[in-house]
């Protein structure tokens, strides 16, 4: 028996339409980080870039859960 076939669950999953809590977490992390950077620096482009970075990392973490 091949042991690799026993745990054939995919490592990452896509967010489905019923995953509203995960979407809320990612959206809140994006908004809070973007607003914090904008308040601290006053630069809109940097705030959006950091917000997208934090949102992407949060999305990857949620996909691994």
N, CA, C and O of each residue as an XYZ file, in Angstrom:
260
protein
N       0.842     -1.184      0.000
C       0.000      0.000      0.000
C       0.885      1.244      0.000
O       1.851      1.336      0.757
N       0.542      2.183     -0.848
C       1.304      3.425     -0.960
C       0.821      4.406      0.104
O      -0.357      4.761      0.132
N       1.719      4.843      0.970
C       1.332      5.755      2.051
C       1.008      7.156      1.539
O       0.319      7.909      2.227
N       1.477      7.519      0.368
C       1.205      8.850     -0.171
C      -0.244      9.050     -0.562
O      -0.704     10.190     -0.631
N      -0.975      7.981     -0.820
C      -2.370      8.109     -1.223
C      -3.319      8.274     -0.045
O      -4.457      8.705     -0.230
N      -2.874      7.939      1.167
C      -3.751      8.011      2.328
C      -4.130      9.460      2.654
O      -5.291      9.730      2.962
N      -3.212     10.361      2.594
C      -3.477     11.775      2.885
C      -3.471     12.572      1.584
O      -2.561     13.363      1.337
N      -4.475     12.362      0.770
C      -4.513     13.025     -0.531
C      -5.291     14.335     -0.489
O      -5.724     14.823     -1.532
N      -5.475     14.911      0.696
C      -6.151     16.195      0.828
C      -5.278     17.297      0.244
O      -4.077     17.325      0.510
N      -5.847     18.206     -0.545
C      -5.027     19.292     -1.095
C      -4.476     20.189      0.007
O      -5.132     20.420      1.022
N      -3.280     20.683     -0.204
C      -2.623     21.482      0.824
C      -3.247     22.869      0.950
O      -3.404     23.381      2.058
N      -3.599     23.470     -0.170
C      -4.213     24.800     -0.173
C      -5.631     24.684     -0.718
O      -5.923     23.813     -1.537
N      -6.512     25.575     -0.252
C      -7.872     25.570     -0.767
C      -8.250     26.985     -1.192
O      -7.726     27.969     -0.669
N      -9.161     27.065     -2.140
C      -9.659     28.366     -2.582
C     -10.803     28.789     -1.665
O     -11.514     27.956     -1.104
N     -10.957     30.086     -1.530
C     -12.072     30.594     -0.735
C     -13.358     30.430     -1.531
O     -13.433     30.830     -2.693
N     -14.354     29.849     -0.911
C     -15.637     29.659     -1.561
C     -16.601     30.776     -1.225
O     -16.272     31.685     -0.463
N     -17.803     30.706     -1.798
C     -18.782     31.765     -1.524
C     -19.300     31.746     -0.088
O     -19.818     32.756      0.389
N     -19.172     30.631      0.602
C     -19.660     30.548      1.977
C     -18.607     30.916      3.015
O     -18.895     30.858      4.211
N     -17.412     31.290      2.609
C     -16.331     31.619      3.532
C     -16.330     33.111      3.859
O     -15.355     33.813      3.593
N     -17.434     33.587      4.437
C     -17.549     35.028      4.687
C     -16.648     35.469      5.829
O     -16.179     36.607      5.828
N     -16.396     34.609      6.796
C     -15.551     34.996      7.925
C     -14.097     35.182      7.468
O     -13.424     36.119      7.899
N     -13.621     34.296      6.605
C     -12.261     34.427      6.105
C     -12.110     35.702      5.275
O     -11.103     36.404      5.381
N     -13.114     35.996      4.453
C     -13.075     37.227      3.651
C     -13.101     38.468      4.544
O     -12.433     39.460      4.252
N     -13.866     38.412      5.619
C     -13.929     39.529      6.554
C     -12.583     39.749      7.226
O     -12.153     40.892      7.382
N     -11.912     38.675      7.624
C     -10.603     38.790      8.257
C      -9.597     39.418      7.309
O      -8.866     40.331      7.692
N      -9.552     38.933      6.067
C      -8.608     39.476      5.086
C      -8.918     40.939      4.794
O      -8.005     41.760      4.712
N     -10.186     41.272      4.636
C     -10.566     42.653      4.358
C     -10.245     43.599      5.500
O      -9.788     44.720      5.275
N     -10.481     43.150      6.725
C     -10.167     43.994      7.883
C      -8.661     44.207      8.029
O      -8.216     45.311      8.340
N      -7.876     43.149      7.803
C      -6.417     43.313      7.874
C      -5.926     44.289      6.813
O      -5.058     45.118      7.087
N      -6.477     44.198      5.596
C      -6.111     45.146      4.540
C      -6.472     46.573      4.947
O      -5.646     47.480      4.836
N      -7.690     46.770      5.414
C      -8.152     48.120      5.737
C      -7.375     48.735      6.895
O      -6.975     49.898      6.831
N      -7.163     47.965      7.940
C      -6.471     48.503      9.120
C      -5.019     48.824      8.794
O      -4.509     49.864      9.211
N      -4.347     47.946      8.056
C      -2.941     48.216      7.737
C      -2.812     49.396      6.776
O      -1.913     50.223      6.929
N      -3.702     49.481      5.790
C      -3.643     50.600      4.846
C      -3.939     51.926      5.543
O      -3.261     52.922      5.288
N      -4.939     51.950      6.415
C      -5.248     53.191      7.128
C      -4.121     53.594      8.068
O      -3.800     54.776      8.197
N      -3.519     52.598      8.726
C      -2.420     52.910      9.638
C      -1.223     53.507      8.918
O      -0.631     54.475      9.396
N      -0.866     52.945      7.785
C       0.260     53.489      7.015
C      -0.083     54.868      6.481
O       0.770     55.755      6.472
N      -1.337     55.066      6.030
C      -1.715     56.380      5.507
C      -1.684     57.442      6.608
O      -1.246     58.567      6.369
N      -2.139     57.097      7.792
C      -2.130     58.060      8.901
C      -0.693     58.386      9.305
O      -0.370     59.539      9.591
N       0.163     57.370      9.327
C       1.548     57.601      9.757
C       2.375     58.371      8.723
O       3.185     59.224      9.087
N       2.171     58.070      7.432
C       3.039     58.668      6.414
C       2.350     59.707      5.545
O       3.005     60.625      5.052
N       1.048     59.584      5.346
C       0.336     60.500      4.469
C       0.489     60.152      2.996
O       0.055     60.922      2.139
N       1.090     59.019      2.683
C       1.297     58.603      1.299
C       0.261     57.547      0.922
O       0.227     56.469      1.516
N      -0.577     57.851     -0.056
C      -1.661     56.955     -0.428
C      -1.153     55.707     -1.146
O      -1.608     54.602     -0.852
N      -0.222     55.865     -2.078
C       0.277     54.722     -2.852
C       0.984     53.719     -1.940
O       0.781     52.512     -2.077
N       1.794     54.194     -1.030
C       2.474     53.296     -0.090
C       1.479     52.591      0.821
O       1.657     51.417      1.143
N       0.444     53.290      1.233
C      -0.562     52.683      2.103
C      -1.287     51.560      1.386
O      -1.512     50.501      1.971
N      -1.656     51.770      0.128
C      -2.337     50.724     -0.630
C      -1.397     49.557     -0.895
O      -1.821     48.402     -0.831
N      -0.134     49.831     -1.190
C       0.833     48.757     -1.449
C       1.035     47.894     -0.204
O       1.051     46.667     -0.299
N       1.186     48.512      0.937
C       1.363     47.742      2.176
C       0.076     47.004      2.509
O       0.124     45.866      2.973
N      -1.055     47.620      2.284
C      -2.335     46.947      2.523
C      -2.500     45.720      1.639
O      -2.967     44.681      2.104
N      -2.122     45.829      0.368
C      -2.194     44.671     -0.527
C      -1.239     43.571     -0.098
O      -1.572     42.389     -0.186
N      -0.066     43.947      0.361
C       0.899     42.959      0.838
C       0.353     42.214      2.063
O       0.411     40.986      2.123
N      -0.168     42.950      3.020
C      -0.730     42.321      4.224
C      -1.949     41.478      3.861
O      -2.122     40.381      4.393
N      -2.788     41.974      2.967
C      -3.952     41.202      2.528
C      -3.561     39.918      1.814
O      -4.206     38.886      2.001
N      -2.512     39.968      0.997
C      -2.040     38.768      0.303
C      -1.499     37.722      1.254
O      -1.750     36.528      1.094
N      -0.756     38.180      2.243
C      -0.236     37.242      3.247
C      -1.386     36.636      4.052
O      -1.386     35.437      4.329
N      -2.352     37.450      4.420
C      -3.512     36.941      5.171
C      -4.306     35.940      4.341
O      -4.785     34.938      4.872
N      -4.449     36.201      3.051
C      -5.154     35.285      2.173
C      -4.438     33.951      2.063
O      -5.074     32.897      2.047
N      -3.116     33.996      1.987
C      -2.324     32.760      1.936
C      -2.443     31.972      3.236
O      -2.542     30.745      3.215
N      -2.434     32.670      4.356
C      -2.567     31.978      5.648
C      -3.949     31.344      5.779
O      -4.069     30.215      6.255
N      -4.992     32.060      5.363
C      -6.341     31.526      5.441
C      -6.492     30.328      4.509
O      -7.199     29.377      4.843
N      -5.840     30.357      3.349
C      -5.934     29.240      2.409
C      -5.258     27.991      2.955
O      -5.625     26.882      2.568
N      -4.281     28.142      3.842
C      -3.607     26.986      4.408
C      -4.364     26.394      5.592
O      -4.087     25.259      5.979
N      -5.304     27.119      6.175
C      -6.052     26.608      7.326
C      -7.051     25.542      6.928
O      -7.760     25.011      7.783
